[in-house]
């Protein structure tokens, strides 16, 4: 059986040499990765979204879920309440994934693939070595960004500055999800998760959360 640990090569090489879906190859890394592979195979993202839901309900309804403002290097601000997975919010925001039609993203897989293709194409055109990105690259960048964002929120802080390198890491994080499939329709689970997770308040800089009952719950067709 092919294992994710067998590969130090770029993701594209894995998919090309073994004609495999990277989401399946690396499914042992986490339960949600396996569920994303299933959702991609069945053409419905319900599986992977229901995997995330219990964690969001737990984290976003705790006593620590107080407002925190990310002040980005380019002048934008984002108010979040997730102090356990703050990277998820910032990832969805900087990649424009909170601006998508929520119900259509979750229930129309063809549309979701089209969104994924357009999103991934942007990375292909702008990120150096796009097709050479490896899982090791992603793991290193993710750990750095996650540690930085969690550190910003320590000791009761209510806001913090987000430098450009963190945002660049979050672009890389998205690009990895695209390259996992060896093409530009592989990142369907990321836009769907963002759509189901949260929505903007009226000011477009404050996040509201489905798990807190602040966004209309996405209903699966």
N, C-alpha and C positions, 0 to 999 in steps of 0.2 A: 504494500500500500504506500502511495506517495505521501510523505509527510511535509508539512511546512518547514520543519527544521532541516530538511535536506537541501534547502536552497539558500545560497548567499548571493545568487545572481539577481539582476533586476527582474521585477515582476513580469515584464513583457516576455523575457526569455522563458520563464516558467510556463506561461500560457502558450507561447509559440511552440516550444519543444514538446510539450505534453498535450497540446490541444485541449487544455483544461481551462475551466473558469477559475480565475484566481480566488474568487469568493469561496469556492469549494475547496481548493487546494489549501487555503489558509483557514479553513473552518474550525480547526482545532484551537485556534488562538482565543476564541471567545464564543459564547452561545449566540450572541447577536449576529456575529459574522455568519454562522451556520444558518440562522434564520433568514438573513439577507439572501443567502444563496438559494434557499427554498422559495423565498418571495420572488426572486428574479426568475426562477424556473417555472413557477406557477403563474406569473404575471399578475400577482396581487400582493401588495405590501402589508397586508393585515398581520401576517406572522411576525415580521420584525418589529412593527409598531407596538404590538401587544407585549413583546419582550421588554421594551423600554418602559412601558407605562407604570408598572409597580414602583420602579426606582424614582421616577419623577414625582409620583404621588407622595412618596416618603420624604424626599429631599425638599420639595417645594412647599410642604405644609408643616415644616418644623419651626421651632421657635427662633431658629437662626436665619430664617428666610426673610431677612430685612433688605430694604433697597440698598443697592450699591451701584455707583456710577463709574463706568469705564470712560475715561477721557482719552480718545484716540489721538495719535500724533498729528492727524490731518484736521483736527478741530471738531470732529463728530463726537457725540456722547451717546452712551447706551446705559439705561438704568435696568439692572437685572436683580433677581432675588435668589438665584442659584449659587450657593456658596460651596457646593459639593462638586458640581460639574460646570463651573463657569465657562470653561472652554467651549462647551456645546453652544451656549448662547452667542458668544463672540464669533465662533465659527459660522454659524447660520447667518449672523448679521453681516459680517464683512464679505461674505460670498453671495449676498443678495437673496438668500433662500427664505427669508421671512416676508418677501414681497410677492410671493407666488400665490395663485388662487388655491386655497387650502383644500377644499373638497375635491376639486378637479385633479389636483396633484395626487391625492390618496386613492381616488377611484377610477381614474382613467390612465391605464398603464401605458398606452400608446403616447399620450400627451406627456407622461412622466419621462418616457424614453427620449422624447424630443427635447424636453427641458435639459435632461442629462447630457444629451449630445451637444447642445449649444453651450452649456456650462463648461463641459470638458474641452470643447474646441478652443475656448478662451485660454485655458491652461496650456494646451498644445502650442498655441501661437505666442505665448508670453513667457513661459517658464523654460529656462535652459535645461537641456537634458531630460525633457519631459518623459520620453520613452525609456529612460535609463534609471528612473526613480526606483529605489528598493524599499522593501519593508523595513530594513535597518535605518534608512534615512528617515522614514516616517516615525519610527519609534523614538529616535533621538530627538527629532524636532518636537514631537508631541510631549515628551517628558519635560523638555525645557520650557515650553509654553505653559503647560499645566502647572508646573512648579512656580513659574513667575506669577501667574494669575492668582493662584491660591495664596501666595505670599502677599500680594497686594491687599488682600482682604483680612489679613491678620490684625489682631489687637483692636478690634472694633472699628477699623477704618470704614469710611462711608464712600470713598472715591479713590481712584488711582489712575496714573498715567500709563497708557499702553503704547510702547514704542513701535516703530515700523517693523522691526525684525519679528515681533510676535505676529503681526498681521501677515507678513510674508510666510511665516510658518503655517498659518492657517490656510493659505492658498496651497501650499505643498500638501497639507493634510487632505484637502479636497482632490488634488490631482492624483494622489495615490489611489483613491477610491475609483477614479476613472481608469487608471492604467491596470488595475486588478483584472479587468476584463480584456485587456489588450486592445481596447478600442474606446470609442467615446459614448457608449450607452451603458456603461457599467456602474455609474454612480447613482442609480435610482433610489437607493435606500436613504441617502443623505437628504435630498430635497423633501422626501416624504416624511422623514422624521422631524425635520424642522417645521413643516406645515402642521403636523399633528401636535407638536410640543407647545408652541406659543404663537402669539399674534401681537401686533403693535397696538399701543394705546393711541389716542387721538393725536398726540404730538409726534408720533413716529420715532420717538427716541426712548420710549419706555416700553418694556416688554410686559405683556400679560400672559398668564399661563393656563393652559387647558386643565392641568392637574389641580389648579386652585379654583376652578370654576369661573375663570375670568374670560376665557375664550370659548366660543361655541365648540362643543365636542364634535370632532369629525366623525360622521356616521358612515360606516362601510356599506356600499351598495350590495 
